[in-house]
Amino acid sequence: MRILLVEDDAILGNATSIYLRNNGYAVDWVQDGKQADIILHDEIYDVVVLDLGLPQMDGLNVLKRLRARKQDTSVIILTARDDLEDRITGLDLGADDYLIKPIKLPELAARLRVQIRRKHAVSTAVIEYPPLTLHTKEHLVTYQGQPFALSPREFSLLETLLVRVGKVVSKESLIGNISDWDDSLGSNAIEVYMHRLRKKLLQVNIEIRTVRGLGYLLDKKN
């Protein structure tokens, strides 16, 4: 899943982006509000983690402009401002969640999982697609109760397909969901990871079908 982190504190931003990447997220990190606004105008993210006290443009204005464009990207405000009025203003402007600094990064990761489940109408951190079970918190897939070996990239691909099960997922969407600016993947690389994942899933009678010109669809093998 793709996250935009907007945080001007270099130490916190670096620690947060590393932690989230280690937990399987594709993270782009910017340090001022104006840059965030420009990026959000052109690119799509699953969740924005947004500080309020930003240079160039305040976080509340970034949020206000995002919602004015009718973009429904989930937004978690992350800020040192603990005034009740600031929290009310942020929520009224369209924030989905609000965390006060200093925060514990595992809590931020848990809040991200909640927003992603809401976005894709998944009600639990455990996704069943028999005979496989995907555990989003642990970044683990099991088969008949035993670990089903997938690389981090393969896990991210499978998770992206599972939260959109029954829908065709474009190659561009897959690239956007599992890579960030620092680790950008091309079309050929996605095909390599998809080939590896397909081979593993066929062992448990799950097929990734190619819908020509549109993308990929998860299905049970006949």
C-alpha positions in Angstrom: 0.0 0.0 0.0 1.2 3.5 -0.8 1.6 6.2 1.8 2.5 9.8 1.5 4.3 11.1 4.7 4.3 14.8 5.1 6.7 15.7 8.0 9.2 18.5 8.2 11.2 17.0 11.1 14.0 15.2 9.5 14.7 12.8 12.3 11.0 11.8 12.8 10.3 11.7 9.1 13.3 9.4 8.4 12.5 7.1 11.3 8.8 6.9 10.3 9.5 6.2 6.7 12.0 3.5 7.5 9.7 1.9 10.0 6.7 1.9 7.6 8.8 0.5 4.7 10.1 -2.3 6.9 6.4 -3.0 7.6 5.7 -3.5 3.9 4.4 0.0 2.9 5.6 2.0 -0.1 6.4 5.4 1.4 7.0 8.7 -0.2 8.3 11.4 2.2 8.1 15.2 1.7 9.0 18.0 4.1 6.8 20.9 3.2 3.1 21.5 2.6 3.4 23.1 -0.9 5.3 20.1 -2.3 2.7 17.8 -0.7 -0.1 19.8 -2.3 1.5 19.5 -5.8 2.1 15.8 -5.4 -1.4 15.1 -4.2 -2.8 16.9 -7.2 -1.2 14.4 -9.5 -0.7 11.2 -7.6 -3.0 8.8 -5.7 -2.2 7.4 -2.3 -4.0 5.0 0.0 -3.3 7.2 3.1 -1.6 10.6 3.8 0.1 11.0 7.1 0.1 14.8 7.5 1.8 17.0 9.9 0.2 20.4 10.6 3.1 22.7 11.3 4.7 22.6 7.9 6.8 25.2 6.0 5.4 26.7 2.7 1.8 25.6 3.4 0.1 24.6 6.7 -1.1 21.0 6.9 -4.7 22.2 7.4 -4.5 24.0 4.1 -3.1 20.9 2.4 -6.1 19.0 3.7 -8.6 21.7 2.8 -7.3 21.8 -0.8 -7.2 18.0 -1.0 -10.9 17.8 -0.1 -11.8 20.7 -2.3 -10.6 18.6 -5.2 -13.0 15.9 -4.1 -10.2 13.5 -3.4 -11.2 10.8 -0.8 -7.7 9.8 0.1 -7.6 8.8 3.8 -5.7 11.4 6.0 -4.2 10.8 9.4 -3.1 14.1 11.0 0.2 13.7 13.0 1.0 16.8 15.0 2.3 18.3 18.2 -0.8 20.5 18.4 -3.0 19.0 21.1 -5.5 21.9 21.3 -9.1 20.6 21.1 -10.0 23.3 18.6 -7.2 22.2 16.3 -8.4 18.6 16.4 -12.0 19.6 15.7 -10.9 21.8 12.8 -8.8 19.0 11.3 -11.7 16.5 11.6 -14.2 19.0 10.2 -12.0 19.6 7.2 -12.0 15.9 6.4 -9.3 14.2 8.4 -10.0 10.5 9.1 -7.8 10.2 12.2 -5.7 12.3 14.5 -2.5 11.4 16.5 -0.7 13.7 18.9 3.1 13.7 19.0 5.1 12.0 20.4 3.6 8.8 19.1 4.5 5.2 19.1 5.2 4.0 15.5 3.4 0.6 16.0 0.2 2.6 16.9 0.6 4.6 13.7 1.0 1.4 11.7 -2.2 0.1 13.4 -4.1 3.2 12.5 -2.9 2.9 8.9 -4.2 -0.7 8.7 -7.6 0.6 9.9 -7.8 3.2 7.2 -6.7 0.8 4.5 -9.4 -1.7 5.6 -12.0 1.0 5.6 -10.9 2.2 2.1 -11.2 -1.3 0.6 -14.2 -2.4 2.7 -12.2 -5.0 4.5 -13.5 -5.4 8.1 -10.7 -7.4 9.6 -6.9 -7.5 9.8 -7.1 -11.2 8.6 -8.2 -11.8 5.0 -9.5 -15.3 4.2 -9.2 -16.5 0.6 -9.3 -20.2 1.0 -7.1 -22.1 1.2 -4.9 -19.1 2.1 -5.1 -16.6 5.0 -3.4 -13.3 4.9 -2.5 -11.6 8.2 -2.0 -7.9 7.5 -0.5 -7.0 10.9 2.1 -9.8 10.9 2.7 -9.6 7.1 2.2 -13.3 6.9 0.3 -15.7 4.7 -0.6 -19.2 6.0 -1.8 -22.3 4.2 -3.6 -24.9 6.4 -2.2 -23.1 9.5 1.4 -23.2 8.2 3.5 -20.3 6.8 3.2 -19.9 3.0 6.5 -18.5 1.9 6.3 -15.2 0.0 8.9 -12.5 -0.5 7.9 -9.0 0.7 7.1 -7.9 -2.9 5.0 -11.0 -3.5 3.2 -10.4 -0.2 2.4 -6.8 -1.2 1.2 -7.9 -4.6 -1.1 -10.6 -3.1 -2.4 -8.1 -0.5 -3.2 -5.6 -3.2 -5.1 -8.2 -5.2 -7.0 -9.5 -2.1 -8.3 -6.2 -0.9 -9.7 -5.7 -4.4 -10.8 -9.3 -4.9 -13.3 -9.7 -7.7 -12.0 -6.6 -9.4 -9.4 -6.2 -12.2 -6.3 -4.4 -10.8 -4.2 -2.5 -13.4 -0.5 -2.9 -13.7 -0.1 0.8 -13.0 -2.0 0.4 -9.8 0.1 -2.5 -8.7 3.3 -0.6 -9.4 2.0 2.4 -7.4 1.0 0.3 -4.5 4.2 -1.6 -4.0 7.0 0.9 -4.9 8.0 4.4 -3.9 10.3 7.1 -5.3 13.3 5.5 -3.7 12.6 2.1 -5.0 10.7 2.6 -8.2 9.6 -0.5 -10.2 9.0 -0.7 -13.9 6.6 -2.7 -15.9 9.1 -5.5 -16.5 9.9 -5.9 -12.8 6.2 -6.2 -11.9 5.9 -9.0 -14.5 8.8 -10.8 -12.9 7.3 -10.6 -9.4 3.9 -11.5 -10.8 5.3 -14.6 -12.5 6.9 -15.8 -9.3 3.7 -15.2 -7.3 1.6 -17.0 -9.9 3.8 -20.1 -9.7 3.4 -20.2 -5.9 -0.3 -19.7 -5.9 -0.9 -22.4 -8.5 0.3 -24.9 -6.0 -2.8 -24.1 -3.9 -5.2 -23.8 -6.9 -5.3 -20.0 -6.9 -4.9 -18.3 -10.2 -4.0 -14.7 -11.2 -5.6 -14.2 -14.5 -4.5 -11.5 -17.0 -7.3 -9.5 -18.4 -5.8 -8.2 -21.6 -5.4 -4.5 -21.8 -6.8 -4.0 -18.2 -4.8 -5.8 -15.6 -4.9 -8.8 -13.3 -7.7 -10.6 -11.5 -7.4 -13.1 -8.6 -9.5 -16.2 -9.2 -9.8 -19.9 -8.1 -8.3 -22.4 -10.6 -10.8 -24.7 -12.2 
